[in-house]
Amino acid sequence: MLRHCHLLSCGLVLLLAACGRGPSTPANAPVASPATTASPGGPAVKVETGSTSAPVPAETDRRTIAALMRSAFGARYDAAREAAFADLPEPSDRGAMLRHVVTGEGFVRLGDGQTLLVANANPADAEDEPIVSHASGGRLNLYWLRQEQGGWTLQHKEENILETGSHGGLGQVKSVRFAPAQTALAIESGGTWQGYTAISLLLFHVQANGMRALTEDPIRLHSDNQGACSPEMARCWTADATWEFAAGPAAGDPARPAYPDLLLRFVGDASDLISPAASTPADGSQEPPRRVTKIAGEAVYRFKDGAYALIRGENLVPEI
């Protein structure tokens, strides 16, 4: 069953699945030029696109992940199962502790010489098996480690920060270097519910021994209703967005960097029912006619008032 539309706050954000399809976004939006983007009623804004920073997947070398997990959890790490078993706080109730199965998802080498281990946690049953369902997401856990004298030393941890995704998984973990020695962690997560698929972006600034959420609301990256589309449906669509950081001014204070603009580029298509299904033969030998349009455009998000917010264009990924 589709559950979504809004987030529950638990210090950061809790992303849930979507509940109902909102108004469709116009499918024939114009394509903005590479260097500018505009919105109706507003002037074009110039964005520095000469040097952008695109995200890359977190590293997933299993031997390194095992070494990091062993250093982060000690005796609680089971090498045979490639998982740790630990009591962690509930994302929505930090005072409630619950036993979890924790698995390493990947790692990111930070610019300050540290390595960030990204782990996923799921509540454990009596046999220490993960409790997951279609509607349950993964729980984000981060561990900062430094390699010293041939081993890893745990320096900081942030556990069960939020829950996002579906089927017990976090989604795709990526990172991007947006300034010298400054790294952003990205989680692209979502799922499919009753034929509707949605994927959204969460961003965090990872610092030496801590992190900062850069998104208050998830930013839509993909949606489609291909699993639910029928000849009689008013609109069927598939829409995708790629994202990257634009070139920005160098930070005057390394501890408080100026976050660059976030650029999204959209592609996709939509088909709309032209005439009612009643106008077609009752035997189903002919499907109702449809009009196909392209989804294409750009949008710019800027960091202000503590989170990235849309400043130009529009997000052309329909909300569901």
PENOR-V917136 format. One record per run of one state. SS is the DSSP state (A for helix, B for strand, O for the rest). FROM is the first residue (numbers start at 1). TO is the last residue. Records with the same first field share a line. If there is no record, write none. Layout:
SS->FROM-TO / FROM-TO
This chain:
O->1-7 / 9-13 / 15-35 / 38-44 / 47-52 / 55-55 / 58-58 / 60-61 / 79-82 / 91-92 / 110-114 / 125-129 / 131-137 / 149-150 / 159-162 / 165-165 / 167-168 / 170-171 / 180-181 / 194-195 / 208-209 / 214-218 / 225-234 / 246-261 / 274-276 / 280-289 / 305-306 / 314-320
B->8-8 / 14-14 / 36-37 / 45-46 / 53-54 / 56-57 / 59-59 / 77-78 / 83-90 / 93-109 / 115-124 / 130-130 / 138-148 / 151-158 / 163-164 / 166-166 / 169-169 / 172-179 / 182-193 / 196-207 / 210-213 / 219-224 / 235-245 / 262-273 / 290-304 / 307-313
A->62-76 / 277-279
